[in-house]
């Protein structure tokens, strides 16, 4: 019993009842979503795990070379070799497939929503408290309703990751567009450009550095949540981390954790490098120099 004079409000019970009702009422819809997500994940995972290790490692190192240069490519190749040497390559590719799929969905939802919020103050005010709630809610809590709805496996991990990583995509997109100089936008209107053309040719290019920073944050949050999703039985490094914790296996925990760190560093450096290569970012760097 509470030691305060305020009576207990069974808010959690109401939420649990609501989740149970949604699960029953939307069973057909959720089954369809599960089928689509599972099929997309398995297809992407097959692409990453079927070829020999060195093929995917060379392709990813080539991406690093394209993004920043030979130093990042060499570091990436060494990192991938370390992952393979500790026998975590297959798990790392399972995790990468989850990250790519979840962050891709989060960006497909978040970027248009951020554009809408930037162009409509009412939408911005309505979305802001929801994003605050999403960012402050503990990550483990997202797994509870997704497991109730989708049971165990990769799908609840993907859905929870999308929800957890969505907020930065919306916030950074809105911030980037709102930071575009209003005089530049007004000049576009003066020349008779439509709203769509101003968005495509003025606002989005000028907002690209901020938008790419949002992409980077979405990917990093997706990786952190995908590891936690190992609790739902999702394949990948998270499952080994959870297993190592349950068995107090220091060796396995260190090897899986090291693979997570290497994968995170690769994704962070590559996305940051592509962000720095945008015309606006180069112009800012030149002006600063």
Secondary structure as GFF3:
##gff-version 3
##sequence-region A 1 289
A	DSSP	alpha_helix	11	25	.	.	.	ID=ss1
A	DSSP	alpha_helix	27	50	.	.	.	ID=ss2
A	DSSP	alpha_helix	53	67	.	.	.	ID=ss3
A	DSSP	alpha_helix	70	85	.	.	.	ID=ss4
A	DSSP	alpha_helix	89	119	.	.	.	ID=ss5
A	DSSP	alpha_helix	121	136	.	.	.	ID=ss6
A	DSSP	alpha_helix	139	150	.	.	.	ID=ss7
A	DSSP	alpha_helix	154	178	.	.	.	ID=ss8
A	DSSP	alpha_helix	182	190	.	.	.	ID=ss9
A	DSSP	alpha_helix	195	198	.	.	.	ID=ss10
A	DSSP	pi_helix	199	203	.	.	.	ID=ss11
A	DSSP	alpha_helix	204	228	.	.	.	ID=ss12
A	DSSP	three_ten_helix	229	232	.	.	.	ID=ss13
A	DSSP	alpha_helix	237	247	.	.	.	ID=ss14
A	DSSP	alpha_helix	250	276	.	.	.	ID=ss15
A	DSSP	alpha_helix	279	288	.	.	.	ID=ss16
###
